[in-house]
Amino acid sequence: MKSIIKTHLELCIGCRRCDEQCPVENANIVYRDDDGNTKVKINEEKCASCGRCIALCPQKARYYDKGD
């Protein structure tokens, strides 16, 4: 099942609020991009699509994908 929550990685500043407050273990993948910046992307296999990360993100990097 594919997650309906997506990440605008260009907006992610790597603050890790989404990862720290996520109720699902390993639903986020923290990594460094090619420029050495910390980023957090969604592990679609684990994400429960609860939306907590959307509410917590100060950069509005997380969003619901409505499938349009």
C-alpha positions in Angstrom: 0.0 0.0 0.0 1.4 3.3 -1.0 1.4 6.3 1.4 -0.7 9.3 0.6 1.7 11.5 2.5 4.5 12.9 0.4 7.6 15.1 1.0 8.8 18.1 -0.9 12.4 17.3 -0.3 13.5 20.7 -1.6 11.6 22.3 1.4 12.9 19.9 4.0 15.5 21.4 6.3 16.2 18.2 8.2 14.9 19.4 11.5 13.7 15.8 12.2 10.5 16.9 14.0 8.6 14.5 11.7 10.8 11.6 12.7 11.0 12.4 16.4 7.2 12.7 16.8 6.1 9.9 14.4 4.1 7.2 16.2 5.3 4.5 13.7 8.9 3.2 14.1 11.0 3.5 11.0 8.3 5.4 9.0 10.9 8.1 8.2 14.3 7.8 6.6 16.8 10.3 7.7 19.7 10.8 5.2 22.2 13.3 3.8 21.7 14.5 0.2 24.5 14.9 -2.3 25.2 18.4 -0.9 25.5 17.1 2.7 22.2 18.4 3.9 20.1 16.3 6.3 16.7 15.3 4.7 13.9 13.1 5.9 11.8 11.1 3.5 8.9 8.8 4.1 9.3 5.1 4.2 6.1 4.3 2.3 6.0 0.7 3.5 5.8 1.8 7.1 3.9 5.1 7.0 0.4 4.9 8.6 -0.6 8.2 6.9 -1.8 9.7 10.2 -0.7 13.2 9.2 1.1 14.1 12.4 4.2 15.0 10.4 2.2 17.4 8.2 1.0 19.3 11.3 4.6 19.4 12.8 6.6 20.5 9.8 7.6 24.1 10.1 8.6 24.3 6.4 5.4 22.7 5.0 7.5 20.0 3.4 5.0 17.2 4.1 1.6 17.1 2.4 -1.3 14.8 1.5 -1.2 13.6 -2.1 -4.8 13.7 -3.3 -3.9 11.7 -6.4 -4.8 14.5 -8.8 
